[in-house]
């Protein structure tokens, strides 16, 4: 997915087993953020930044949706532990990460493996991707401000 592309209507199934659709957020901009794993330091910092900036993001017309390949159960625990006010999509079949092109090769400690590349897509009120914050640009501890400051 690139800037100018229309985001898919069906985004996936959230932690409550509900189908999340683009049309559920008519008239709002969506912060669709992909992250590697629940309860890891970087992902927790990013989620907490978005939690802490949530009211400001909402005032600016944004709704936040997180996506990882973790299970709904894992998401429920992550939400409860960090008091997250937004929904998380359990993309266990990797459909959305592949559709958005954020499932790729990663390297850590000399090991190469496939995983989610931390990426945020800002989708406008018409469902068009208007901004992409790439893995190299995402600042986990100040992600909400990063989105608001454009």
C-alpha positions, 0 to 999 in steps of 0.5 A, spaced: 500 500 500 502 506 498 500 514 499 494 515 494 491 508 495 484 506 497 485 502 504 481 495 504 474 495 507 475 489 511 481 490 516 480 484 520 477 481 527 479 485 533 480 482 540 473 481 541 472 477 535 468 483 531 469 485 524 473 491 523 471 495 517 473 502 514 466 504 513 465 503 521 469 510 521 466 514 516 468 521 517 474 520 521 481 519 520 484 512 522 491 511 525 492 504 522 499 502 526 502 495 525 507 493 530 511 486 531 508 483 538 504 484 544 508 486 551 515 487 548 518 493 550 518 497 543 511 495 542 509 497 549 512 504 549 508 505 542 502 503 545 502 507 551 504 513 547 498 512 543 494 511 549 497 517 552 495 522 546 489 518 545 484 524 547 488 529 543 488 524 537 481 524 537 480 531 538 484 532 531 479 527 528 483 520 528 481 514 531 487 509 533 487 501 530 493 497 532 494 491 528 499 485 530 499 477 528 498 476 535 492 472 537 485 475 540 487 473 547 494 476 547 491 482 545 486 482 550 491 481 556 495 487 552 489 492 552 488 490 560 495 490 562 496 497 559 489 500 559 489 501 552 483 505 549 483 503 542 482 496 538 487 491 536 486 487 530 488 480 531 491 478 524 493 471 525 492 469 518 497 475 516 492 477 511 492 485 513 500 485 514 501 482 507 496 486 504 499 493 506 506 490 505 509 490 512 510 483 513 518 482 511 524 480 513 527 482 519 534 481 522 536 481 530 542 478 533 544 476 527 538 472 525 534 473 519 526 471 520 520 474 517 516 479 522 511 485 522 515 491 520 513 497 525 509 501 520 503 506 521 498 508 515 494 515 516 488 514 512 483 520 511 476 520 511 475 517 504 479 511 506 485 513 502 492 513 505 495 520 506 501 518 510 505 513 511 510 513 517 516 507 515 519 503 520 525 507 520 521 513 522 517 511 527 519 513 534 515 509 539 516 513 545 513 519 542 508 516 536 502 520 538 506 527 537 509 524 531 502 523 528 499 530 530 505 534 528 505 531 521 
